[in-house]
Amino acid sequence: MSYRPSIRQIAVCSATAVIIAAAATTLSACSGPTTSSGALAADQQVLATCDAAAPPAADVQLDGSGSSASDTIAEERLRATEQIVRTTAVCGGRLRVSVFSATSAATVILIDKPLRLDGATDNARLKKLPALVTDVMATVRGNYGKAVKALPTNGTDISAEYRLASEWIAQVGAPYKLHLHLLTDGFENINITLDQGAVTKEQAAHLAGKVAVPQLPGASVVVAGLGRVASDPPRSDVVDGLVAFYDALCQRTAAAQCVSVTDYAVAGR
């Protein structure tokens, strides 16, 4: 199945150019078809940015609530997850992929494992990357559908996932660096209400101040897909309010990098 980025996705890619350059990779929405040699060259570029002293611990949290329940949105998120898997494996990191909905207890882990590429040289290791990514995504995709069906769909507690990420990175331990990826429409309605219309930047900051979040010093936090729902798309001011809220919430965690965007064209590692 082919995939063509929309004009809006291309614009998001341009707007986040600095972030993308720092991470040396983008998700598939910003990429055209690549040859095997082109993919290898891209993987070599990612490898050059890897920090051996702090390999990535990628925690990918997929929103399984009813508001974004559509095959199209699920596929977009899984494609984004695949790119995160790829860049995490290139850097010899660790991966966890989960699906969540109404509470922190309503979270199902699809996979949790270190991603290692064996080989005598960089190129030898990178040539094993496609098979590893295929294997990991087969597990993720195979577990995804039944996990979503097992979750309650009448609510979304997105902020609870920050605590779960904090607990996970504490368990994983040094030397890993947390890269939290929340792929969600952003419409939380459990602890706070974000699905009842637009909020201003000031209101978003006030709401974020009411949410208990852990400290995530040094972490990277990406919240992507804001406003992407199965029904009619929300107004732009509603989406702007969501972006402002998740920016403010991330800043309260003391993360090193905070990215809140509408599309999945964001840094993959």
C-alpha positions, 0 to 999 in steps of 0.5 A, spaced: 500 500 500 502 506 497 503 512 502 503 519 500 504 525 505 499 531 505 500 538 504 499 539 511 504 533 513 509 536 509 508 543 512 509 540 519 515 537 516 518 543 514 516 547 521 520 542 525 526 542 521 530 543 527 528 538 531 528 533 525 535 535 524 537 534 531 534 527 531 537 525 524 530 522 522 523 523 520 517 519 520 515 516 513 510 521 512 515 526 510 519 520 506 518 518 499 520 511 496 527 509 498 531 504 495 535 499 499 541 503 498 538 509 500 535 506 506 542 504 508 545 511 507 539 513 511 540 508 517 548 510 517 546 517 518 542 515 524 547 511 526 552 517 526 548 521 531 547 515 536 550 516 543 553 510 545 553 512 552 545 514 552 542 509 548 534 510 547 529 507 551 523 508 546 516 508 550 511 508 544 504 509 547 498 508 542 491 511 544 486 506 543 480 510 546 474 510 541 475 517 539 480 515 534 478 508 533 479 508 525 483 503 521 486 509 517 489 512 524 491 506 527 495 504 520 498 511 521 500 510 528 503 503 526 507 506 520 510 511 525 511 506 530 515 502 525 520 508 524 521 509 531 523 501 532 528 502 526 531 508 529 531 505 536 534 499 533 540 502 529 542 505 536 542 499 540 536 501 544 530 498 548 523 498 545 516 498 549 510 499 545 503 499 549 496 501 547 492 505 552 485 508 554 481 510 560 486 509 566 493 507 567 491 500 569 487 500 562 494 499 558 496 493 554 504 492 553 504 489 546 512 488 546 518 490 551 525 488 549 532 490 547 533 491 540 540 489 538 544 488 531 549 483 531 555 483 526 562 485 526 562 492 522 556 497 522 554 495 515 554 488 517 549 490 523 545 495 519 544 489 513 540 485 519 536 491 520 530 490 516 529 483 518 529 485 525 524 491 524 519 486 520 519 481 526 518 487 531 512 490 527 509 483 526 509 482 534 506 489 534 501 488 529 499 481 531 498 484 538 494 490 537 487 488 535 486 484 540 489 489 545 484 494 543 478 490 543 480 488 551 480 496 553 474 500 555 473 505 549 469 510 553 474 515 556 482 517 555 487 518 560 493 520 557 497 524 562 497 517 566 502 515 561 507 519 563 507 516 570 508 509 567 513 512 562 517 514 568 516 507 572 519 504 566 525 508 565 526 507 572 526 499 571 530 499 565 535 503 568 542 506 566 545 508 561 538 509 557 535 515 555 527 516 555 524 517 548 516 517 550 512 517 544 504 519 545 501 517 539 494 520 540 488 525 538 489 528 545 482 529 547 483 527 555 477 526 559 478 523 565 482 527 570 481 533 566 476 535 560 479 537 553 474 535 549 469 540 550 471 546 546 477 550 545 482 552 550 486 558 550 494 558 551 493 561 558 487 556 560 491 550 557 497 552 562 492 552 568 489 545 566 496 542 565 498 545 572 493 541 575 495 534 573 500 530 577 506 528 572 513 525 574 519 529 573 523 526 566 529 530 566 533 529 560 528 525 556 525 527 549 517 527 549 513 527 543 505 527 543 503 526 535 496 526 532 493 531 536 486 533 533 486 526 529 479 523 530 475 518 527 469 523 526 469 530 523 476 534 524 476 539 530 477 547 529 484 549 528 483 553 535 481 547 538 487 543 536 491 549 538 489 549 545 491 541 545 498 543 542 498 548 548 496 544 553 501 538 552 507 543 551 505 546 558 504 539 561 511 536 558 515 542 560 512 541 567 516 534 567 523 538 566 524 534 559 530 536 555 525 536 549 518 537 548 514 536 541 507 537 540 504 536 533 498 535 529 501 530 524 506 524 525 511 527 521 516 528 528 522 526 530 523 518 530 528 517 535 
